[in-house]
């Protein structure tokens, strides 16, 4: 199984309102969401799916309505224009790292196996986890551990890494984990999950890329077009929630003459949709998922 799609029916139910429409799946992966979208489209409908991971290209779908774009979704708007598509009816983004990427040991995403420090979703890029850990300044490491991993002891962790690498390069996931073998057993799983998350976000510039995608999704959506986003940690969800509320990530939105905030989207539901107990039991990686859907005003 390349990837078990999360909130499959709920997300596509929210997304596809016009069977003849044009839709985007920003995160193709194993193609689970894309196949479900295609099953809802007529012969006139079209689907453009994006994935920067070369492995995902092996899962392409043989369907004349389908186009797989080997690009990061930060290039959403320009890529669609290259296909002569200025507007679409809906955009879906499942932001989770695929099961395949976690299970491929040599990709370095998982805390469970010893692998080179990599964590690149696009293996063609230069920046990888090894460079981050061995070349970033102590203050840079502390900042990313604190902001991206929400680790309170960020400065201490950064200091220990910098001290160790003066005598020996930190090359593998096990090299990194050995530095923090003092973490109590009941805290170790959460700690490494936060640490690896912080490094992965930095390597792939995930939050900046997400911001760019959300703005471009708004630009390409038709009025009443739908944006569906499935996020997996609070940093992503905060950005998505705020953007769907007022089209911004920071600062105060404009008010109309009556003092009301200018809205970018109408939310289908005020609270995020989460997987039910059955889905979590069948797919433990769905546990942290939150889905939000907005209709462009």
N, C-alpha and C positions, 0 to 999 in steps of 0.2 A: 504494500500500500504506500503510494507516494505521499498522499496526504488525505486525511479524512476531513472533508469540508465541514466547517462548523456552522451551525444555524442555517443549514442549507435551504430548507423550505421557507423559513421565516424571511430570510434575506431576499430570496428571489420573488416571493410573494409581494414584498414591499417594492421591489425594483421594477418588475415588468408590468406595466399598465397598458401598453400598446403593442400587440403582437407584430405589427408592421414596423415597429420602431428600430432605432439604432441604439445599441447599448455597449457599455465598456465594462470589462472585468480587469481591474488594475493589477490584480495579483493572480495570474493564471495557475501557477504551481502544477498540481496534478490534473487540473481541468475539471474538478468536481462542480464548482459553481458555474463554470462556462457551459458545461454539458446540460445542466439544469436550465440555464437561461435559454439555450438553443431549443430545448424541448418546449418552451413556452412561446417561441416565435413562429410566425408564418413564413412562407417562402419569401416574402418581401423583407422580412426582418434581417438585421445584420448585427454581428457581434465582433468587437475588437478587443482582444485580450493582450495584456502586457506582462512580460516577465523578463528580467535581466539575467536570470540564472540560466546558463546554457543547458543544464540538465533538464529544465522544464520543457525545452524545445522537443524533447523526445516524446512528449505527451500530446503533441499537436493533434487537432481534430480534423478529420477529412470531411469537410462540409463547405459547400460554396458560400454559405452565409457567414463563414468564420474566417477571421484574420488574426494570426498571432504575431505580435510586434515584439521583437527582441530588444526592448528598451526599458530602462528604469521609468516608473510612472511619473517621475518629475518632468519628463518630456511629453506628457500627455497631450497638451494642446497642439504643439507643433507637429507631433507625429500624426495626429488625426487630420490636420490640415494637409499633410503630404498625401493622404488618401482621399482628399477632397471632401472631408467631413468637418464642417464648421460647428455643427450643433448635434447633440445627442439627447435621447429621451431618459437615459439613466446611467449612473456610474456606481459600480460596486467596488469596494476595497476591503479585502480581508487581510489585515496587517500582520497576522501571525507568521512566524517562521515555520516553514513546512515540516511535516514529520520526516520527510526525506532528508532535509538539511540537518536535522537533529540526529538522525540515525546513521548518516554517512560520517563515520568516525573521523576521517581525514579532513573534514571541513572545520572541526574545532568548535562547533556550536554547543555541544553537549558537555555537561559537567561529569558525565558518567564514564567516559573513556579517555585514554591518553592519546592526544593528537597534537599535531603542530598547531601553534597559535595562529589561526587564520581568521575565521568568522566572516569572510567576505561573501556576500550574496552574489556579487559580480566578481568572478575569479579573475577577470581581466584588469581590475583596478590595482593600483600600486599599494595603497594603504591597507595593511592587515593588522591583526591583533598583536603580532610579534613586534611590529614597528611601534605601535602605541605603547606597549609595555616597556620596551627597551629604549625608546628614543624620546618620549614625551618628558617634559620638565615635571618636577615633583608637583608644582602648583597646578599644572594642567591635569595630571592624573587625579589629584585631590578633587578638583572641580568636577571632573566627569564622574568620579565615584559618588560624589555627593549629589549632584544634580540628576544624573542618569540612573544611578543605582540606589539613590536615597539611603546611602550608607552613612551613618552618623560618625563612624570612626574613619572617615575618608582620608584625613590628613595622615593619620597613623599608617594606614594601608599604603599610601603613596610613599611615605618615608621608608617603609620596609622594602618596598620594591626597588627604589632607587639605591638603597644601601646594598642590597643583594646583587644587583646587576653590575656594580662596580667591579666585582670579582668574577662573575659568571653570567653569561647571557641567559635570559629566561625564554626558552624556545618552545616548550610544550605546555599543554593544559596541566599536566601533572607537576611540572616545574613551578607553575604559578600556585597551584593548590598547596604544595608542600610548604610554601612560605607562611601559610595560615593554618597549619595543622593544630594550632592551639585553640581554634574555635570550638566551643563546647558541642558535643555530638547532637544535642537537641536543637541547635541553631545552625548546624553546618549546611543543611540542604538549602534553607532560605538564604543564607549568606552567599553561597556560591551562585545561586540563581540571580541574586542582585548584582554580584560582581560581574558575572558573565554578561548579564543584560547591559550593564553600563558600558562595557568594552564593545559589545556588538553594536549598540546604538552609535557609538563614536565611529567605529570602523565604517559603518554604512550610512552615517549621517542621517539616521532614520527620522529624527524629529524635523529637521530642516526640509528633508525630502517630503515628509507628510504635509507640512505647511504649503509647499509649492504645489503639491497635487491637489489639495483642497481648494486653493485659489483657482487653479486651472479647471478643476471640475465645475466650479461655479460658473466660470467663463463659458464653458462649452455646453452646459445644460440649457435646454430650452425652458421657457417659462413653464412651471408646473412639472419640470423634469425632476427626477429623484436621485438623491445621493444617499447611499447606504454604506456605512463604515462599521466594520467589526474590529475592535481594538482589544488588546490583551494586557495592558498595564495602565496605571493611572496617568502616566505622563502623556500617552497617546490620547486617552479618553478625555482628559481635560482640554486638549487642543481641539478635538473633534466637537465636544460639547459646546465650547465657546464659539467656534466658527459657525456651527449650525444655528446658534442663538442669534448672532449679530454680524457674521461675516468677518470677524476680527479675531486676533490672537492676544492682543494686549491693547491697553488704552480704553478710552470711552467711546462708544459708538455715537453717531449723530442722532439727534432727536428731531422729530417733526415739529410743526408749529404748535401742536398740542402737548409737547413735552414727552411724547412716547419715543422709545428707542426704535431706530430704523432696523427692521428685521431682514435677514437674508433668506431665511427658510421658515416654512411652517413645519413644526415637528409633528410627525404622526402620533408619537407618544412622548409624554414629557419625561418619562424615565426610560433608562436603557433596557433593552430586552436581553435576557441572559438565558443560557441553555437550561433545560429542565434536568431533573435528576437522572433520567434514563440516558440522555445524551452524554452527560458527564461520566456515567458509569461505563458507557461504551467507548468514550474517547476522553481520557483524563485531561488532555491538553485543551479541552473546551472549558475547563473549570473557571478560568479567569476572563472568558470572553464577554464583551459587552457590545451590543449592536444599537446603533442610533440611525434614524432615517429622517431626512429632511426633504421637503418639497420646495423647490425654488420659487420664490415670490416674484 
